[in-house]
Amino acid sequence: MRIFLASWLPEELAAELAVLSFDLPGARPIPASNFHVTIRFLGDCMPAVQDDVEAIMQSIEFTPFAVDIAGVGQFEQGKNRVVWARVESEGLLRLEAKIKRELEKMGIRVERRRFRPHITIGRIASPDELRLQQFFQDYYDFSGSFECSSFGLYASRLHPDGPRYREIAVFPAGEGSNER
């Protein structure tokens, strides 16, 4: 089963991002209910590993923190593009670092590339460059924010009409966090 750790967006902010997704030329729109910030993608894992991840995540202590969204951008993957909203949050970076350390202690392999928090707005195969540049001009100053007071462990299944997510566990912020 493909699993990942993420923070889901509040409904109002997700609805605003859904407008961007519907306006993105050449992309299949993403439903508002699917918008999240991936903290750590773990990929295909056996049930025993999923149980271990869930157990260790329950020990992660953190205090609620602000998450700001500031503009849009893209990752290029050959001819394909992943269009995203930029996420800025020192609290999220600290939480991700704690999670990474705990996963490494468990012997779970984690990606070595730098964590670049974002919210995927859409994926485009062979984009129309002119229309895509217009999209970036129209939404370059998109912004929003929310308070992250929990993160969760989720499973994903890929389907022809897009991924489907299932919540496995939620880990709320603690009152007496050890966060420094």
C-alpha angles and dihedrals in degrees: 000000000000110000136181143170117239149150116236120220125244113260096249094053091043089054090054091051090048088062089057091047092052090049094050106110115236097005131114104241118249115228114244090240091065100056114116143141110245110220097180130357111210100178125204109001135173117245091253091057090047089053091049092049091049092050095050094044089058087066095054109110123200140146123236112275140189121259117198126196113209120178135315134275143156145242114217117220105179106290091344126087134204108205116203147172112241116243121206121187132136089197091056091049090052092048092049091050091052091048092048092051092050093048091049090051087055090053094248112148113239129192114268096211118103116272108253107183114214144140114240110232096179149325122239129193112206097351126209097247096205094052091043092053089050089053090053091049092049094050105027091116098043109141141172141147143205140176115253109215098159144016130201148207112243138182122217132200121192116229131175090256094049139285123317119211132208124193113232101174140345124217114202126205113265130234096228101040122179090214113139 
